[in-house]
């Protein structure tokens, strides 16, 4: 804010952990991790399913809530957002699925919100690959 960034774009990715696209995440992991056993374990973790009122449900999207690995996997996915914001020269702070972006004007705030939302929906959203 000392640099004249008087406007804050506050982003909370609602239900992000519930909507992580498994295939997109596995593609991102596969770019760095070459060990097939590690990749297999992560995939098994993602599709392990959930219990709702003593009934098993398949998990085809999302990361298991409360799992220690879920935050790491979400950060792997959201690292793509960090790279995009860095490429655009934005001043931001992100923790898990919450992010603030500091800009200098209302017009910049509206433009950043529109463009970053489009990036998130197009590149990281549940149906994007």
The 8 nearest C-alpha neighbors of each residue, nearest first, counted from 0:
[[1, 4, 2, 3, 5, 101, 6, 102],
 [0, 2, 3, 4, 5, 103, 101, 102],
 [1, 3, 0, 4, 103, 5, 102, 101],
 [4, 2, 0, 1, 5, 103, 102, 6],
 [3, 5, 103, 102, 0, 101, 6, 2],
 [4, 6, 103, 3, 0, 102, 7, 104],
 [5, 7, 102, 4, 103, 101, 104, 105],
 [8, 6, 101, 100, 9, 102, 99, 5],
 [7, 9, 100, 99, 108, 101, 10, 112],
 [10, 8, 99, 98, 7, 100, 11, 97],
 [11, 9, 98, 97, 99, 12, 8, 96],
 [12, 10, 97, 13, 96, 98, 9, 99],
 [13, 11, 96, 15, 10, 14, 97, 98],
 [12, 14, 15, 11, 96, 16, 17, 10],
 [15, 13, 17, 16, 12, 18, 96, 61],
 [14, 16, 18, 12, 17, 13, 19, 96],
 [15, 17, 61, 62, 18, 14, 19, 73],
 [18, 16, 61, 14, 15, 19, 62, 60],
 [17, 19, 61, 15, 125, 60, 16, 20],
 [20, 18, 61, 60, 125, 16, 17, 21],
 [19, 21, 125, 60, 23, 22, 18, 24],
 [22, 20, 24, 23, 60, 25, 19, 61],
 [21, 23, 25, 24, 20, 26, 128, 27],
 [24, 22, 26, 128, 20, 25, 21, 27],
 [25, 23, 21, 27, 26, 22, 76, 20],
 [24, 26, 28, 22, 27, 23, 29, 21],
 [27, 25, 29, 23, 24, 28, 22, 30],
 [26, 28, 24, 30, 25, 29, 23, 76],
 [29, 27, 25, 30, 26, 31, 32, 24],
 [28, 30, 26, 32, 31, 27, 25, 33],
 [31, 29, 27, 28, 32, 26, 33, 25],
 [30, 32, 29, 28, 33, 27, 26, 34],
 [33, 31, 29, 34, 28, 30, 38, 37],
 [32, 34, 35, 29, 31, 30, 38, 37],
 [35, 33, 36, 37, 32, 38, 29, 39],
 [34, 36, 38, 37, 39, 33, 32, 40],
 [37, 35, 39, 38, 34, 40, 41, 33],
 [38, 36, 40, 39, 35, 34, 41, 32],
 [37, 39, 35, 41, 36, 40, 42, 34],
 [38, 40, 36, 42, 37, 41, 35, 43],
 [41, 39, 43, 37, 42, 38, 44, 36],
 [40, 42, 44, 38, 43, 39, 45, 37],
 [43, 41, 45, 39, 44, 40, 38, 46],
 [44, 42, 40, 46, 45, 41, 47, 39],
 [43, 45, 41, 47, 42, 46, 40, 63],
 [44, 46, 42, 43, 47, 62, 41, 63],
 [47, 45, 58, 43, 48, 44, 59, 42],
 [48, 46, 44, 45, 43, 58, 49, 57],
 [49, 47, 57, 58, 46, 56, 55, 50],
 [48, 50, 56, 55, 51, 57, 58, 47],
 [49, 51, 55, 54, 53, 56, 52, 48],
 [52, 50, 54, 53, 55, 49, 56, 48],
 [51, 53, 54, 50, 55, 49, 56, 48],
 [54, 52, 51, 50, 55, 49, 56, 48],
 [53, 55, 51, 50, 52, 56, 49, 57],
 [56, 54, 50, 49, 51, 53, 48, 57],
 [57, 55, 49, 48, 50, 58, 54, 51],
 [58, 56, 48, 59, 49, 55, 46, 47],
 [59, 57, 48, 46, 60, 56, 49, 47],
 [58, 60, 57, 46, 61, 21, 45, 48],
 [61, 59, 20, 18, 58, 19, 21, 17],
 [62, 60, 17, 19, 18, 16, 20, 63],
 [61, 63, 16, 69, 45, 17, 64, 19],
 [64, 62, 66, 69, 65, 61, 45, 49],
 [65, 63, 66, 62, 69, 16, 17, 61],
 [64, 66, 67, 63, 69, 68, 70, 62],
 [67, 65, 69, 68, 64, 63, 70, 62],
 [66, 68, 69, 65, 70, 71, 64, 63],
 [67, 69, 71, 66, 70, 72, 63, 62],
 [70, 68, 72, 66, 71, 62, 67, 73],
 [69, 71, 73, 72, 68, 74, 67, 95],
 [70, 72, 74, 68, 69, 73, 75, 67],
 [73, 71, 75, 69, 74, 70, 68, 76],
 [74, 72, 70, 76, 75, 71, 69, 77],
 [73, 75, 77, 71, 76, 72, 78, 70],
 [76, 74, 72, 78, 73, 77, 71, 27],
 [75, 77, 73, 74, 78, 24, 79, 72],
 [78, 76, 74, 80, 79, 75, 73, 81],
 [77, 79, 81, 75, 80, 76, 74, 82],
 [80, 78, 77, 82, 81, 76, 83, 75],
 [79, 81, 77, 83, 78, 82, 84, 119],
 [82, 80, 78, 84, 79, 83, 85, 77],
 [81, 83, 85, 79, 80, 84, 86, 78],
 [84, 82, 86, 80, 81, 85, 79, 87],
 [83, 85, 87, 81, 86, 89, 82, 80],
 [84, 86, 88, 82, 87, 83, 89, 81],
 [87, 85, 83, 84, 88, 82, 89, 81],
 [86, 88, 84, 85, 89, 83, 82, 90],
 [89, 87, 85, 86, 84, 90, 83, 91],
 [90, 88, 84, 87, 85, 91, 100, 101],
 [89, 91, 101, 100, 88, 92, 102, 85],
 [92, 90, 100, 99, 89, 101, 93, 98],
 [91, 93, 99, 98, 100, 94, 90, 97],
 [94, 92, 98, 97, 95, 99, 91, 96],
 [93, 95, 97, 96, 98, 92, 74, 99],
 [94, 96, 97, 74, 93, 70, 73, 77],
 [97, 95, 12, 11, 94, 15, 98, 93],
 [98, 96, 11, 94, 95, 93, 10, 12],
 [97, 99, 93, 10, 92, 9, 94, 11],
 [98, 100, 9, 92, 8, 91, 10, 7],
 [99, 101, 91, 8, 7, 90, 102, 9],
 [100, 102, 7, 4, 90, 6, 91, 8],
 [103, 101, 4, 6, 104, 108, 107, 7],
 [102, 104, 4, 5, 3, 6, 107, 101],
 [105, 103, 107, 106, 6, 102, 108, 5],
 [104, 106, 108, 107, 109, 6, 103, 102],
 [105, 107, 109, 104, 108, 110, 103, 111],
 [108, 106, 110, 104, 105, 109, 111, 102],
 [107, 109, 105, 111, 106, 110, 8, 112],
 [110, 108, 112, 106, 107, 111, 113, 105],
 [109, 111, 107, 113, 108, 112, 114, 106],
 [112, 110, 114, 108, 113, 109, 115, 107],
 [111, 113, 109, 115, 110, 114, 116, 108],
 [112, 114, 110, 116, 111, 115, 109, 117],
 [115, 113, 117, 111, 116, 112, 110, 118],
 [114, 116, 118, 117, 112, 113, 111, 119],
 [117, 115, 119, 113, 118, 114, 112, 120],
 [116, 118, 114, 120, 115, 119, 121, 113],
 [119, 117, 115, 121, 116, 120, 122, 114],
 [120, 118, 123, 116, 122, 117, 121, 124],
 [121, 119, 124, 117, 118, 123, 122, 116],
 [120, 122, 118, 119, 117, 127, 124, 123],
 [121, 123, 119, 127, 118, 120, 124, 128],
 [124, 122, 119, 120, 127, 121, 125, 76],
 [125, 123, 120, 127, 126, 119, 122, 121],
 [124, 126, 20, 18, 19, 127, 123, 60],
 [127, 125, 124, 128, 20, 123, 121, 120],
 [128, 126, 124, 122, 125, 121, 123, 23],
 [127, 23, 126, 122, 22, 123, 20, 124]]
